[in-house]
Structure formats: C-alpha cells, structure tokens
Amino acid sequence: MKYILLIGILCISLLPARSQNFIGMKEDRIREVMASEKPDMTIDTRVKNDAFRYLKYQSGNDDETWLIFLDETNRCNGVRITCDNRIMDMKVREMNGIYRQKGSDRWEHGSGNNEVTISLKKDSSFFSLTWERARQ
C-alpha cells in the first residue's frame, strides 16, 4: 500500500515536467495539454510576429507569460516562460525537483538527441526560463 501511495505522489509531482517540455510536440497537442494542465493560462492571439511562429499564453494575474515557439511543421522547438520575480524561488524549487541541475541557473532533461537544456535569466523585475534542444 505504501508503494502505491509513493508511486501516486511521484506521478503527481512530475506533471509540471510534461507541460513545460513541449519540445517536439505538435501545436494541436500543445493546445490540448495547456487546456487540461494549465487551465488558468489563456491564449493571447492579439500579437502577430512575422519572424517567429509561436503560441502565447498568459496567466490571469499576469505573473507568467509563456511563448511556445513552433517550426515550419508546427512542432515546438523552444519554450520561454517569463515570470514576475516574486515567484522566482518557487519556480527554482520546481525546476530543481523536476530536472537535473547543471549549475545555479541551468538544468537538463532527457538524453542523447532528446536532451533539452533549461536556462534561467534574471532581470530587474522579471526572470525567464528557456527550454531548447541541447546542441549536439
């Protein structure tokens, strides 16, 4: 019984990893995942960019903005989450619990051709987390 409870807790704690690591996922699947796992985030279609194709999501309280970059085949090739500095400690703890830490502001996920690096960049009033394929 204890093992089943432990497995359940581990599965629940790993849910955020799926929602943030969209690399390689198709646009329609990303929209489904965001709707089910991040219902507090709303898609913002007001801004268009001719240089980059992306999905933009914002939290209701404007603490988080997600840009999910898509390639010419509508597959995700990068994610950038920009957050208010007030939630940085919480996000860093979340990252440390999900991904392999590779320095104070860097993490890794996956391996080989599926390795993704995550980096944190701090600014005066916000910070950003960026997911991208590791350079081979």
Secondary structure, 3 states (H helix, E strand, C coil): CHHHHHHHHHHHHCHHHHHHCCCCCEHHHHHHHHHHHCCCEEECCCCCCCCCEEEEEEECCCCEEEEEEECCCCEEEEEEEEEEHHHHHHHHHHHHHHCEECCCCEEEECCHHHCEEEEEEECCCEEEEEEEECCC
